[in-house]
């Protein structure tokens, strides 16, 4: 495939920007543009905002959290979404509503939400009775991802929505400021380039020179995409910022490295699609022991439920919701995958708090101790390199440039 003249490419697809996304320039965040591009049509739709707190009843009443220390995500939800909707965006978009509600923090990625929710007058309501059936579009701007539970609820109640957990200023000025028509088009190009892959191999290079290889069997399945568009009237949830191509692995084996929240580094052994054991590289042995105890107690927590590749040219935000969408990164995820069309359901876990969907992102800023030496895709009897040293391959760059 030949690369078209750079004169025909958008600025962000020039090779210098593709390989150095921090150089990309973005327009200012515009809620009207975001809502129109993601949710067309908005005319006649009733919208609300969900946020989360440890103590939602007191903090949401009369927006008490605005006068408290902390709560940066919820304060951005108020400033950039609630206030903007109230200050003309609702009328401009032909929408109604604009209310904000608070639910109790789940303390885990994609755990089901408790049904209790509170309005800004301090009244306790029910998500199932008062929110889901009565709003057409729900914007969830929270501490932890709620994509999986809201995906299940939207199919039951018929609403559309978006999840934007971990919202920060970098995300507002880049990942939510882009043209989602372009995001969707680029994601589709890379989806077509990767779809029906038989398998993917990832070589991880450790600081001591060791190479760990993880093999993921995909079985020729259709690749899926997170592309940010949630248009028409079909119930759906967009995960924003969007921009990835992903698979639900059918099998997996080998090893890959893990950086735990406390900085401990370990090697994870994988067989039959499940993480079976963690071994210490450096750090806290107790962290490794706790992970191994969790795997022994509830083996479903080690099931690999996703393999994802970023498709966007974005700067590092420090939040995985954006950083896993960056071209040249990849991520694995453990746990529930029913929202991705997989077969791992919350009911299959021993404990409710274990039924999370946890992304494991490999990116230079996130895992500086590990290099992605190479990612290879096996498809149609051939092999294509996808990523080398956290850089998109020529194969991916040419796929993005195709048709421009």
N, C-alpha and C positions, 0 to 999 in steps of 0.2 A: 504494500500500500504506500503510495507516495504522499508526502506531506504537501498540502496546498501552500501557495504563496502566503507569506506572513501578512501581506496586505489585506487578505480576505478574512483574517482571524480577528476575533475580539481580543482586546489587549491581554486579558487574563490567560489566553491560550498561547501567547508567545512563549517560546521555550524558556526564556530568562525568568518569566513570571511563574511558569509551571514548576520550575525547579527551585524558585525562591518566592513562595507565596506571600511572604512578609512585605514584598515590594508592591503588591496589588493595591490599587486605590478603589475606594468604595463610595457610593453616594451616601448621604445621611439617611438614618433610619426614618422610615415613613410608614406609620401604621396603616394608613389608607392603602398604600401600594401593596403592603404585605397581605392585608385581608382580601383585597381584590384579586391578587394573583393566586393566592392559596385557595380561597373559598368561593370563587365565582360560581353561582350568583350569591350576592349578599342581600340583595333587595328582598325585603319582607322577612328577613331572618331575625330571630331573637337571640341575643348573645349574652353570655355571662362569663365571669372569670372565677376560677378556683385557685386558692392559695392554701398553704398548709402551715400549721403551727403546733408546738407542743401543747399549748393551752389555747385552742382556737376561740372558745367562747369569750374570754376576756379580751384577747388581743384584737379580734376583728371588730368588736363593738365600738362604734364611733371612730373606727380606724385608730384605735389606741396604739397599735404597733408603730405608727408613724412617730410617736413621741418617745419611743423606747430605743435603747442601744441595740444594734444588730439588725437582723431581718433584711439584709440587702436585696435578696431575691424578691421578697414580698413588696418592698418599697419600690423596686423597679416596676413591678406589676402595677402598682398604684399609679406611678408617675407616667409611665409610657403606654399603658393600656387603659386602665380605668379612667384617669383624667382625660386622656386624649379622646376616648370614646365620648365622654360627657361634654367635651369642649368642641363638638362639631362633627367628629368622625361618624357618630351614629347616624346623623342626618345625611351626611355626604354619602354614606354607604347604603342608605335606605334601610337601616337596621333599627331594632328596638331593644330594650333591656339595658344592658351595660352594668348589671349588678355584680357585686363581688361577694363571694362566700368563702368560708374557711372550713377545712376539715382537719382531722388530727393527723399529724405527721406519721408516716408508715415506718420510718427508720429502715427502709430497705428498698432496693430497686425493683419496681414493678410488683410489689406486694399489693394485694387487694385492699381497697379503701374501706374504712369503717363507714357505715351508712349515715352516721350523724354528721350534720353540717350546720354552720351558724351564719346568720346574715349580719349586716352591719348595725342592726338594732339589738343584737344579742339574742335573737330568737333561735331556738334549736329547730332545725328542719331535717328532712330526710332526702338523701341523694336520690334514692329510688322513687320516692313519691313526689318530691317537690322540684327537683332540679332536672334530672335526666328526661322526664317526659315533657317538660315545659320549655326547654330551650332547643333551638336549632343548631347553634354553634356554641361549644364550650371550650374555653381557653384555660388550660391548666398550667399555671406557672408556679412550680413547686420546688422543694428541696430534693426530693427523690423522684425518679421517673414513675409516671403513672400510665405509660403507654399501653401496657398489657391489660390492666383492669379496665381502662376506658375503651379499649378496642372491643372487649367482650360486652361491655355495657352499651356501646353505641349500636351494636347489632341487635340488642334486645329492645332498645328504646327508640332507635331511629335518628339519633343526632349525629352531627359531624363535629370535629374538634381538632385541637392541636395541643401537644404536650411540649413544654419549654422549660424543663427542669434545669436548675443550675444557671439561670439567666444572669449574665454579667455584662459589663460595659463593652468588652471586646465583641461579644456575641451580638449585641445590639448594633454595633457599628460595622459589622462585617457579615456574619452568617445570617442575620435577619434583615440586612440591608440590600441583599442581592436580588436579582430578577429571578423569581422562581420558575419562569418559563424556560430560562436558560439552564437552571439547575436540573429541571426535569428532562430537558433534551439531552444534556450531557450524561445524566445517569442512565438514560435509555441507550445511548451509544455504548457505554461501557457494559451495560447489561447484555446487550447483543453480542459484544465481544467475548463475554465470559459464559454466557448461557450454554447449558448442556455439557459443561465440563465433567469429565469422568472423575477427576481427582485434582487436588492441589497439595503441593509439598512446600513447607516453609522451613528454611534453614536459619537457625538462630545462632549467632556467634557470641560467646561469652568472653569476658575480659581475660580469662586465662587461655583463650584460644580454642576452647572446645566448641564443636559444632553440634547442636541438637537439631534433630529433624522431626517435624510433626507431619504426618500424612493424614489427609482428610478425604474420605471417599464420598463423592457427591452423586454418583450413579447416573450421570447424564441429565439431572433435573434442570428444569427451567430456573434460571437465576431470577431473583426478585430485586426490587429496588425501593428505596426510601427516597422519594423525589419531591416531597413537599406539597404536591397538588392534591386538594381534597374537594374537587369541584362537582357540580351537579347536586343531586339530592340523595345520592347513595350514602348510607352511613359509613363513616370512615374516620380514622384518626391520623393526622399527620404528626410526625416527630420532627420538631424544628429546633435548630437548623437541620435540614435534610441534606441528602447527597451521599448515598451509599448503594452498593450492590451487595446482596447477601444470599447465602445459602443456609439451609438446615442440613448439617452433615448426616449422612446415613451410617457412616462408620468413621473411626479415627483410631490412630495408633502412633506410638513414638513418644517423643518428649518435647516439652517446651518450658521456657523459664517463666518465673512468676515473681513480680515485685509486690510484696504485701504492703498494706497501708502504713505499717510502722517502719518500712524500709528494708525489712528482711527479704533476702533473695533466696529462692528455692528452685529446684528442678521438679517438674511434675511429670510423672509417668502416666501414659494413656494407653488403654487397650479397650477394644470393643466399644469405642465412642465415649468412654468414661475415664476421668482422672481417678487413678487408683492409689497414688501415693505421692507425697511431697518429701523431698530431701534437701537439707540445708546446703546452700552455697556460702552465705555469710549472713550474720545478724543474730536474731533471737531464736534459739531452738524451740522455745515454748510456743512461738507463733506457728512453727512447722508442726509441732505436736498437736496443737489445737486444730489445725486444718485436717490432719490425719484422723483425729478423733471424730471430727464432723463427718468426714467421708465414711468412716466405719459405722457411725451411728445412723446416717441417712445417705446411702450411696447415690441417691438421685441428685444430690447437690453437686456431684462431679460430672454429670452428664453434659457433654458439649452440645449446645443447642443452636449455635450460630457461628458462621464464618463470614466476616464482612470486610469490604474494601471501600475506602473513602473515594469519592469522585469529585470533590470540590477543591478549588484553589483558594484556601483560606489561611489566615494566620492562626497561630496557636493561641487559644483562649484561656487555657488552664482548666477548662471544663470538658469532660469527655464527650458530652452531647455534641459539641462542635468539633473537637479535636479528632474524633473517630471518623469524621466526614472528610478529613484532609487527604487529598490525593497523595499516595505514597505510604500511607499507613494501612494497617490491617488490624482486625480485632477478632478475638474468639469470645464466646459467651457461654456461661454455664447456667443450668437451671431451666426454668419453664420456657417453652418456645411456642406455646399455642397461639400467641398473637402473630407469629411468623408463619403459621400454617404447619407447625410441627406437632409432635405427638406427646410432648411432655407437659402434663397438666398440673395445676396446683394441688389437686387431690392426690397426686402420686407421691407427695413428700410426707415424711413422717411427722413433721411439724409445720404449721402454717408459716412461721417466720423463716423457714428454709426455702419457701417456694418463690425465691427471687429469680430474676433474670439479670445476671451480673456480667457486664462487659469487661474483658481483659484487653486493654488497648496497648499496642506496641507502636511507639512513636519516640523520636529522639528526646523530646523534653520529658516524656513520661517514664521511659525505660532506658536511660542513658547507659546502663550497665549491659544492655543487650543490643546487638545490632541485628537487624533483619538482613542477613547476608544475601538471601535470594528467595523469591517466591516463584514457583513454577506451576503452570496449569497444564494438565494433560487433557487433550480434547481432540477428537477426530483423528486419532492415531499419531498426533504430533505433540510437541511441547512448546509452550510460549512462556518466556520470562515476563512476569508482571511487575515485580519490584526488585530493586537491588540497592542495598544500603539506604533504605528509606526513600528512594527516589523512584518515581514512576518510570517504567521502561518505555522504550521507543514504541513498543506494541500498543501500550495504553495511550501514549501521547498521539500517535497516529489515529487511533480509534476516535479520540476526542475531536481531532481536526477534520475528520472525514465529513464531507458534505457541506463544509463551510465555504 
